[in-house]
Amino acid sequence: MHKIFPLLLAWIHPSWCFYGLVFGLIAGVVIGTFTQRVWIAHWLVLICLAGSFLITLLYPCRVTVLLAFSIGIVFGNLRLLPEFSGQELWRGIIGQEITITGIIADDPNLAQGTYKFKLKQLQIDQEKIPGEIYVQLPQNGSSLERSDEITISGKAGAGFGTYTASFYRPRLEKIRRASSGDIFARIKNWFSEIVRRFIPAPAAELGLSYLMGLKTIPEDLSEILRIVGMTHVVVASGTHLGILVGAAKKLFGRISKFAGLLTALLLIAAFVMVVGFTPSMTRAALVASLSIIVGYFGRSFSPLRLLGLVAMLTLMLEPTYLINLGWQLSFASFFGILLVAPKLQKLLYGGKKPPWLANMLITSFATTIICLPVLVYNFGTLSLLSFVANLIILPTLPYVMLLVLLTGIFSFLPWLACAIGQLAQILLELHINVVSFLSQQKTFVLELTSGDVRIFLVYLPIMLLILGMIWLTRDYSRNHAPLDSS
C-alpha cells in the first residue's frame, strides 16, 4: 500500500514524469505525421513500456523524466496506426465508383444550391472503414442536417488536409434521420433564423460565426478575412466559453461553490453540443472544464502545463487535428494569450497592471506573431496590418457576441430585439468595413509561397525571444523581491 499513494499523488498533482509523457505523446504524433511511419507496434514491447512508465512515477528523477518522454513518443506514434491503415485502404478505393454510408459531422454549408460537409463513421457494404471524407452534394430539393445518416454513390476523389477522400456531385441514395433529429443542431438553426430577422446579411452571418461558429459567411467576406489575417477570429473557441463560465460562477456561485461548478460544466456541455465538436471548440471546452474543476479544489495549472495537457488530449482523441487549421489557430492564439502576452506585460510593466489600451496592444501583438506562420503556411499571404485589425476587432468582439445573443433571446419583444440588433449591426459593419479597407491596402499585403514548411523557422527567434523575456522577468522579480520583515 505504501507505494500506491505516491502513484495516486502523481496523478492528482502531476509530476514532471507525467508531463514528460504528455509532451512525449505530442512529439510522437508530430514526428509520426511527418514521417508517415509507425515504429513499434508489438504488444509485448508496449506492455513493458507501460510498466516502465509506472516506475517513472514512483521514482521521479531527471533520468526517468527523459524515459517518460521517450515512452510518450512511442505511444504517440502508435496512436497514428489506425489513420495510416485507413490511408492505405483508401488508396485502393480512390478513382472507383462506390456506394458509401456515413454521418454528417458538422452543420452542412449550403451555398449556390450545393451542400458542403464532412462525413464520418463511414461504411462500405456494412463494413466500417476509418477516415473522414469531404462531400459536395447538389441540393436537389433535399434537406440535410448535422447527424443525418446518408448514403451516397459516386467516384471517390483524392483526399486533402484531414480528409481521406472527396466526393464531388455524388448521387444521394438515402437519408436516415432520427425522429427528433439532432436537437442541438435544430436549436442552432432555429436561433440563427431568429437573429437573421433582426440583423441583415452579411452582418448577421459574421455575428453568428462569432457566436456559434456558423459556416455561412459569404465567400467574398471570407476572402477578405483571409487576406487581412483575421481567419482565427471567426473560429468559435474560448471567448464564448469564458463568458458562459464567468456568468455561471457569478450567478450560481452565490448559492454554493459546487452549484457554480456544476452549472458552468453543464453550460459548457450544452454550448459544445450546439456548436459541434470542432477542433477549436474541443480545445476550448477542455481548457474551460479542466480550469474550473482544478480551481474548485483550490489549485491551478501553469499555462505551459495546461497547454501541453490539452494538446495531448485533443491529439489522442483525433491525431489529424494536428493538420487542421482551426486546431492550429486555436492553439496558436491560446499560446500567445497565456504565455507570450503575460511575459511581455511583466517585462514592460513589472508587477503593475498595464492600462487597458496597453493590455490590448500587448495581447494583439502576442496573438498576431504566434498565428502569423500558420496563416502564411496555409494561405501564402502576410498582412502587415493584421495587428491593426486585431486591435480594432478584438476589444469589441465580446460585446458583439453578447448583442447577437440578446437579439435572439429577446425576439419575443420585437421592438427590443430590433434595437439590440441595430447596435450589433453597427459593430459588425464596423468590423466588415475595417477588414475591407485594410484588405485593399495592397502595399501592406505580401504574397508568399503557401505550403512552405520553412516559414515555421520563424518560431525559432520567437522562442528565443520568449526565453529571453522569461530570464529578464525572473531577474526583475529577484531584484525587486520584498525584504523579509523578520
C-alpha positions in Angstrom: 0.0 0.0 0.0 2.9 2.4 0.8 3.7 2.6 -3.0 0.1 3.2 -4.1 -0.2 6.6 -2.5 2.8 8.1 -4.4 1.3 6.8 -7.6 -2.1 8.4 -6.8 -0.5 11.7 -5.8 1.4 11.7 -9.1 -2.0 11.7 -10.9 -3.6 14.2 -8.5 -0.6 16.5 -8.6 1.2 15.5 -11.8 5.0 15.1 -11.6 7.5 16.1 -14.2 7.5 12.5 -15.3 3.8 12.7 -16.1 4.3 15.8 -18.1 7.3 14.2 -19.7 4.9 11.6 -21.0 2.4 14.3 -22.1 4.9 16.2 -24.2 6.3 12.9 -25.5 2.9 11.9 -26.8 2.6 15.2 -28.6 6.1 14.8 -30.1 5.2 11.2 -31.2 2.1 12.4 -33.1 4.1 15.3 -34.7 7.0 13.1 -35.7 4.8 10.3 -36.9 2.7 12.7 -39.0 5.7 13.9 -40.9 7.5 10.5 -41.2 4.2 8.6 -42.0 5.6 5.6 -40.2 4.7 3.6 -37.0 7.9 2.3 -35.5 6.8 -0.1 -32.7 3.5 -2.0 -32.6 4.4 -5.3 -30.8 2.1 -5.8 -27.8 4.8 -7.2 -25.6 7.1 -4.2 -26.1 4.2 -1.8 -25.4 3.3 -3.6 -22.1 6.9 -3.3 -21.0 7.0 0.4 -21.8 3.7 1.0 -19.9 5.2 -0.8 -16.9 8.3 1.3 -17.2 6.2 4.5 -17.1 4.7 3.4 -13.8 8.2 3.0 -12.4 9.0 6.6 -13.5 6.0 7.9 -11.5 7.2 6.0 -8.4 10.8 7.1 -8.7 10.9 10.5 -10.4 14.3 12.0 -11.3 15.9 13.5 -14.4 16.6 10.2 -16.0 13.0 8.9 -15.5 11.6 12.2 -16.9 13.6 11.5 -20.1 12.4 7.9 -20.1 8.8 9.0 -19.7 9.2 11.4 -22.7 10.7 8.6 -24.8 7.8 6.3 -23.8 5.3 9.1 -24.8 6.9 9.4 -28.2 6.4 5.7 -28.9 2.8 5.7 -27.8 2.0 8.9 -29.6 3.4 7.4 -32.8 1.4 4.3 -32.2 -1.8 6.3 -32.0 -1.4 7.1 -35.7 -1.7 3.4 -36.7 -5.5 3.5 -37.4 -5.1 6.6 -39.5 -2.2 5.1 -41.5 -4.3 1.9 -42.0 -7.2 4.0 -43.3 -5.0 5.9 -45.7 -3.7 2.6 -47.1 -7.2 1.3 -47.5 -8.4 4.4 -49.3 -5.5 4.3 -51.8 -7.1 1.2 -53.3 -10.6 2.9 -53.4 -9.7 6.3 -55.0 -10.9 6.6 -58.5 -13.5 3.8 -58.2 -17.3 4.1 -58.3 -18.5 3.2 -54.8 -21.6 3.5 -52.5 -20.7 4.7 -49.0 -22.7 5.5 -45.9 -21.8 7.9 -43.2 -22.9 10.5 -40.6 -22.8 14.3 -41.4 -20.3 15.6 -38.8 -20.8 19.3 -38.9 -23.6 21.7 -40.0 -23.8 21.4 -43.8 -22.9 24.6 -45.6 -25.5 25.4 -48.3 -24.3 27.8 -51.0 -25.4 28.2 -54.6 -27.6 25.1 -54.4 -24.8 22.8 -53.2 -24.2 21.3 -49.7 -20.7 21.1 -48.5 -20.0 18.9 -45.4 -17.8 16.3 -43.7 -18.9 12.7 -43.5 -17.7 10.5 -40.6 -18.4 6.9 -39.3 -18.1 5.5 -42.8 -19.3 2.2 -44.0 -19.0 0.3 -47.3 -21.3 -2.7 -47.7 -21.9 -2.7 -43.9 -18.1 -2.8 -43.2 -16.7 0.1 -41.2 -13.7 1.9 -42.7 -11.6 4.6 -41.0 -11.3 8.2 -42.0 -13.5 11.2 -42.9 -14.5 12.4 -46.4 -15.4 15.8 -47.9 -18.6 15.9 -49.9 -20.1 18.5 -52.2 -23.7 17.3 -52.9 -26.3 19.1 -55.1 -29.3 20.1 -53.0 -31.9 18.9 -55.5 -34.8 19.6 -53.0 -33.2 17.6 -50.2 -32.8 19.0 -46.7 -29.7 17.8 -44.7 -28.9 18.4 -41.0 -26.0 17.6 -38.8 -26.0 14.0 -37.5 -28.1 12.7 -40.5 -27.0 9.3 -41.8 -26.8 9.4 -45.6 -25.8 7.0 -48.4 -24.2 8.4 -51.5 -22.8 6.9 -54.7 -20.1 8.3 -56.9 -16.4 8.3 -57.8 -14.0 8.7 -54.9 -11.6 11.5 -55.4 -8.3 12.1 -53.7 -8.3 13.5 -50.2 -6.8 16.7 -48.9 -5.9 18.2 -45.5 -7.6 15.9 -42.9 -9.9 14.3 -45.4 -9.0 10.8 -46.6 -11.1 11.2 -49.8 -13.5 13.6 -51.5 -16.8 13.2 -53.4 -18.0 15.9 -55.9 -21.6 15.8 -57.1 -22.4 12.2 -56.0 -25.9 10.8 -56.1 -27.9 10.9 -52.9 -29.3 7.3 -52.4 -30.8 7.5 -48.9 -31.3 9.8 -45.9 -31.9 8.4 -42.4 -32.8 10.8 -39.6 -33.9 10.1 -36.0 -37.5 11.2 -35.3 -36.2 14.2 -33.3 -33.1 14.7 -35.4 -30.1 16.4 -33.8 -31.9 18.6 -31.3 -28.9 20.8 -30.7 -28.4 21.4 -34.4 -32.0 22.3 -34.7 -31.8 24.8 -31.8 -28.7 26.3 -33.5 -30.6 26.7 -36.9 -33.7 28.0 -35.1 -31.8 30.6 -33.2 -29.9 31.6 -36.4 -33.1 32.2 -38.3 -34.4 34.4 -35.4 -31.3 36.5 -35.4 -31.5 36.9 -39.2 -34.9 38.5 -38.8 -33.4 41.5 -36.9 -29.8 41.7 -38.3 -29.4 41.8 -42.1 -26.7 39.9 -44.0 -23.7 39.8 -44.2 -23.5 41.3 -40.7 -25.8 38.5 -39.3 -23.6 35.8 -40.8 -20.5 37.3 -39.3 -22.2 37.7 -35.9 -23.5 34.1 -35.9 -20.0 32.9 -36.9 -18.5 34.7 -33.9 -21.2 33.4 -31.6 -21.8 29.8 -32.7 -19.2 29.1 -35.4 -21.8 29.1 -38.1 -20.1 28.5 -41.5 -22.3 30.7 -43.7 -20.0 33.7 -44.1 -20.1 34.9 -47.8 -17.1 33.8 -49.8 -16.0 37.4 -50.6 -16.0 38.2 -46.8 -14.1 35.0 -46.0 -11.5 36.0 -48.6 -11.1 39.5 -47.1 -10.7 38.0 -43.6 -8.0 35.7 -45.0 -6.1 38.5 -46.7 -6.1 40.6 -43.5 -5.0 37.6 -41.4 -8.2 37.5 -39.3 -9.4 33.9 -40.0 -8.8 32.9 -36.4 -11.4 35.4 -35.2 -14.3 33.5 -36.8 -13.2 30.2 -35.2 -15.6 29.7 -32.3 -13.5 28.9 -29.2 -12.6 30.0 -25.7 -14.0 33.6 -25.7 -17.6 32.1 -25.8 -17.0 29.6 -23.0 -15.2 32.3 -20.9 -18.3 34.4 -21.0 -20.5 31.4 -20.1 -18.3 30.2 -17.2 -18.0 33.7 -15.8 -21.8 34.2 -15.8 -22.3 30.8 -14.2 -19.8 31.5 -11.4 -21.2 34.9 -10.7 -24.9 33.9 -10.7 -24.9 30.3 -9.2 -21.7 30.7 -7.2 -23.7 32.7 -4.8 -25.8 29.6 -4.0 -22.7 27.4 -3.4 -19.3 26.8 -4.9 -20.5 23.4 -6.2 -23.6 24.9 -7.8 -21.3 27.3 -9.7 -19.1 24.4 -10.8 -22.0 22.2 -11.9 -23.8 25.0 -13.8 -20.6 26.0 -15.6 -19.9 22.4 -16.7 -23.5 22.0 -17.9 -23.3 25.2 -19.9 -20.0 24.2 -21.5 -21.5 20.8 -22.5 -24.7 22.4 -23.9 -22.7 25.0 -25.8 -20.4 22.5 -27.3 -23.3 20.3 -28.4 -24.9 23.3 -30.1 -21.7 24.5 -31.9 -20.4 21.0 -32.6 -17.2 19.1 -31.7 -14.9 21.2 -33.9 -11.2 21.1 -33.1 -11.2 24.6 -31.7 -14.3 24.0 -29.6 -12.9 20.7 -28.3 -9.8 22.5 -27.2 -11.8 25.4 -25.6 -14.1 23.0 -23.7 -11.2 21.0 -22.3 -9.4 24.2 -21.2 -12.5 25.6 -19.5 -13.5 22.3 -17.9 -10.1 21.5 -16.5 -9.5 25.0 -15.3 -12.8 25.3 -13.3 -12.5 21.7 -11.9 -8.9 22.2 -10.7 -9.9 25.7 -9.4 -12.8 24.1 -7.4 -10.2 22.2 -5.4 -8.1 25.4 -4.9 -5.4 24.5 -7.5 -4.4 25.9 -10.8 -2.4 24.9 -13.9 0.7 26.7 -15.1 0.0 27.9 -18.7 2.6 25.6 -20.2 1.3 22.5 -18.4 -2.3 23.4 -19.3 -1.4 24.0 -23.0 0.5 20.6 -23.2 -2.2 18.6 -21.4 -5.0 19.9 -23.6 -2.9 19.5 -26.8 -2.1 15.9 -25.8 -5.8 15.1 -25.0 -7.1 16.5 -28.3 -4.4 14.8 -30.4 -5.0 11.4 -28.6 -8.7 11.9 -29.4 -8.0 12.8 -33.1 -4.4 12.9 -34.3 -5.5 14.5 -37.6 -6.2 17.7 -35.6 -2.5 18.4 -36.0 -3.0 19.4 -39.6 -6.4 21.1 -39.0 -6.2 24.8 -39.5 -8.9 25.5 -36.8 -6.9 23.5 -34.2 -3.6 25.2 -35.2 -5.0 28.7 -35.0 -6.8 27.9 -31.7 -3.7 26.7 -30.0 -1.6 29.5 -31.5 -3.9 32.1 -30.1 -4.1 30.2 -26.8 -0.3 30.1 -26.6 0.0 33.8 -27.4 -2.6 34.9 -24.8 -1.5 32.6 -22.0 2.3 32.5 -22.4 3.6 35.4 -24.6 1.3 38.2 -23.5 1.9 37.8 -19.8 5.7 37.8 -20.2 5.5 41.0 -22.3 3.3 42.6 -19.7 5.7 41.7 -16.9 8.7 42.8 -19.0 7.2 46.2 -19.8 5.3 47.0 -16.6 6.9 44.8 -13.9 4.4 43.9 -11.3 2.0 46.6 -12.2 -1.2 46.1 -14.2 -0.9 47.8 -17.6 -3.5 50.3 -18.8 -6.5 48.9 -20.8 -5.2 50.1 -24.2 -1.6 48.8 -23.5 -3.1 45.4 -22.4 -5.0 45.2 -25.7 -1.9 46.2 -27.7 0.3 43.5 -26.0 -2.4 40.8 -26.4 -3.0 41.7 -30.0 0.7 41.7 -30.8 1.3 38.3 -29.0 -1.6 36.5 -30.9 -0.5 38.1 -34.2 3.1 36.9 -34.1 2.2 33.4 -33.0 -0.6 33.0 -35.6 1.4 34.5 -38.4 3.4 31.5 -39.5 0.3 29.3 -39.5 -1.6 31.7 -41.7 1.3 32.2 -44.1 1.8 28.5 -44.5 -1.9 27.8 -45.2 -2.8 30.9 -47.3 0.5 32.3 -48.6 -0.3 35.9 -47.7 1.3 38.1 -45.0 -0.7 41.1 -43.9 1.3 43.7 -42.1 -2.0 45.2 -41.0 -3.3 42.2 -39.1 -2.1 43.7 -35.9 -4.2 46.8 -36.6 -7.3 44.7 -37.4 -6.8 42.7 -34.2 -6.5 45.9 -32.2 -9.8 47.2 -33.5 -11.9 44.0 -33.6 -10.8 42.0 -30.5 -11.8 44.6 -27.9 -15.4 44.8 -29.3 -15.8 41.1 -30.0 -17.3 40.1 -26.6 -19.9 43.0 -26.9 -20.8 41.9 -30.5 -21.3 38.3 -29.3 -23.4 39.5 -26.4 -25.6 41.7 -28.6 -26.2 38.9 -31.1 -27.1 36.6 -28.3 -29.5 39.1 -26.7 -31.1 39.8 -30.1 -32.2 36.2 -30.3 -33.2 35.9 -26.7 -35.5 39.0 -26.8 -37.1 38.1 -30.1 -40.4 37.8 -28.2 -40.2 41.6 -27.8 -39.6 42.7 -31.4 -39.0 46.4 -30.6 -36.3 45.5 -28.1 -34.7 42.8 -30.3 -34.7 45.3 -33.2 -32.9 47.9 -31.1 -30.3 45.4 -29.8 -29.9 44.1 -33.3 -29.2 47.5 -34.7 -26.4 48.0 -32.1 -25.0 44.6 -33.1 -25.3 45.6 -36.8 -23.3 48.8 -36.2 -20.4 47.0 -34.6 -20.5 44.1 -37.2 -20.5 46.6 -40.1 -17.6 48.3 -38.4 -15.7 45.0 -38.4 -16.6 44.4 -42.1 -15.5 47.9 -43.1 -12.3 47.7 -41.2 -11.2 44.4 -42.8 -12.4 45.6 -46.2 -10.4 48.8 -46.0 -7.3 47.0 -44.8 -7.5 44.3 -47.4 -7.4 47.0 -50.1 -4.0 48.3 -48.9 -2.1 46.1 -51.2 1.2 47.7 -50.2 1.0 46.0 -46.8 -0.1 42.6 -48.1 2.8 40.4 -49.2 2.2 37.4 -51.4 4.4 34.4 -50.3 4.5 30.7 -51.2 1.9 28.7 -49.3 2.8 25.2 -48.0 6.5 26.0 -47.4 7.4 24.5 -44.1 10.4 26.8 -43.8 8.0 29.5 -42.6 7.9 27.7 -39.2 11.5 28.5 -38.7 10.2 31.9 -37.7 9.2 30.3 -34.4 12.9 29.8 -33.5 13.6 33.5 -32.9 10.1 33.8 -31.3 11.0 31.0 -28.8 14.4 32.7 -28.1 12.5 36.0 -27.5 10.2 34.2 -25.1 13.1 32.6 -23.2 14.8 35.9 -23.1 11.7 37.5 -21.6 11.4 34.7 -19.0 15.0 35.3 -18.0 14.6 39.0 -17.8 11.3 38.9 -15.8 12.8 36.4 -13.4 15.8 38.7 -13.0 13.4 41.6 -12.4 11.4 39.6 -9.8 14.6 38.6 -8.0 15.9 42.2 -7.8 12.5 43.6 -6.7 11.6 40.9 -4.3 10.2 42.3 -1.0 12.6 42.2 2.1 11.8 39.7 4.8 10.4 41.6 7.7 11.6 39.1 10.2 
